[in-house]
Amino acid sequence: MLTQYPAELKTRTLRQLADHLENIPETGTYTACRNIGEHLGIGPETL
């Protein structure tokens, strides 16, 4: 099932991901997506 996320959620999520990768680059992209996705209720594959 395809879910449409609001534009502000997409923007906030991408900003959080960029900040996370800048501040903790050793975690990797997938781990960052998993960590952020847990807080927002979004799967890491979606991010």
SEVEXDO-332693 format. One record per residue (C-alpha): residue number from 0; residue in three letters; chain; x, y, z. Coordinates in nm, 3 decimals, decimal comma, padded with zeros to 5 digits. Layout:
<pts>
<pt seq="NUM" type="ALA" mol="A" px="X" py="Y" pz="Z"/>
...
</pts>
This chain:
<pts>
<pt seq="0" type="MET" mol="A" px="00,000" py="00,000" pz="00,000"/>
<pt seq="1" type="LEU" mol="A" px="00,139" py="00,336" pz="-00,103"/>
<pt seq="2" type="THR" mol="A" px="00,137" py="00,609" pz="00,161"/>
<pt seq="3" type="GLN" mol="A" px="00,157" py="00,978" pz="00,078"/>
<pt seq="4" type="TYR" mol="A" px="00,354" py="01,177" pz="00,333"/>
<pt seq="5" type="PRO" mol="A" px="00,305" py="01,553" pz="00,375"/>
<pt seq="6" type="ALA" mol="A" px="00,570" py="01,775" pz="00,218"/>
<pt seq="7" type="GLU" mol="A" px="00,669" py="01,926" pz="00,554"/>
<pt seq="8" type="LEU" mol="A" px="00,736" py="01,577" pz="00,694"/>
<pt seq="9" type="LYS" mol="A" px="00,955" py="01,496" pz="00,395"/>
<pt seq="10" type="THR" mol="A" px="01,148" py="01,820" pz="00,435"/>
<pt seq="11" type="ARG" mol="A" px="01,195" py="01,774" pz="00,810"/>
<pt seq="12" type="THR" mol="A" px="01,302" py="01,412" pz="00,766"/>
<pt seq="13" type="LEU" mol="A" px="01,561" py="01,495" pz="00,501"/>
<pt seq="14" type="ARG" mol="A" px="01,698" py="01,776" pz="00,719"/>
<pt seq="15" type="GLN" mol="A" px="01,727" py="01,537" pz="01,015"/>
<pt seq="16" type="LEU" mol="A" px="01,898" py="01,278" pz="00,797"/>
<pt seq="17" type="ALA" mol="A" px="02,149" py="01,531" pz="00,663"/>
<pt seq="18" type="ASP" mol="A" px="02,221" py="01,658" pz="01,016"/>
<pt seq="19" type="HIS" mol="A" px="02,266" py="01,305" pz="01,147"/>
<pt seq="20" type="LEU" mol="A" px="02,506" py="01,208" pz="00,869"/>
<pt seq="21" type="GLU" mol="A" px="02,703" py="01,530" pz="00,914"/>
<pt seq="22" type="ASN" mol="A" px="02,733" py="01,493" pz="01,292"/>
<pt seq="23" type="ILE" mol="A" px="02,778" py="01,113" pz="01,307"/>
<pt seq="24" type="PRO" mol="A" px="02,910" py="01,006" pz="00,964"/>
<pt seq="25" type="GLU" mol="A" px="03,038" py="00,670" pz="01,088"/>
<pt seq="26" type="THR" mol="A" px="02,684" py="00,536" pz="01,140"/>
<pt seq="27" type="GLY" mol="A" px="02,613" py="00,506" pz="00,767"/>
<pt seq="28" type="THR" mol="A" px="02,307" py="00,599" pz="00,567"/>
<pt seq="29" type="TYR" mol="A" px="02,094" py="00,292" pz="00,642"/>
<pt seq="30" type="THR" mol="A" px="02,154" py="00,314" pz="01,017"/>
<pt seq="31" type="ALA" mol="A" px="02,071" py="00,685" pz="01,013"/>
<pt seq="32" type="CYS" mol="A" px="01,748" py="00,612" pz="00,823"/>
<pt seq="33" type="ARG" mol="A" px="01,659" py="00,338" pz="01,069"/>
<pt seq="34" type="ASN" mol="A" px="01,720" py="00,563" pz="01,371"/>
<pt seq="35" type="ILE" mol="A" px="01,526" py="00,859" pz="01,231"/>
<pt seq="36" type="GLY" mol="A" px="01,249" py="00,637" pz="01,094"/>
<pt seq="37" type="GLU" mol="A" px="01,188" py="00,485" pz="01,437"/>
<pt seq="38" type="HIS" mol="A" px="01,113" py="00,827" pz="01,581"/>
<pt seq="39" type="LEU" mol="A" px="00,884" py="00,925" pz="01,293"/>
<pt seq="40" type="GLY" mol="A" px="00,711" py="00,593" pz="01,233"/>
<pt seq="41" type="ILE" mol="A" px="00,859" py="00,554" pz="00,886"/>
<pt seq="42" type="GLY" mol="A" px="01,045" py="00,245" pz="00,766"/>
<pt seq="43" type="PRO" mol="A" px="01,415" py="00,286" pz="00,678"/>
<pt seq="44" type="GLU" mol="A" px="01,352" py="00,155" pz="00,327"/>
<pt seq="45" type="THR" mol="A" px="01,104" py="00,435" pz="00,269"/>
<pt seq="46" type="LEU" mol="A" px="01,355" py="00,696" pz="00,377"/>
</pts>
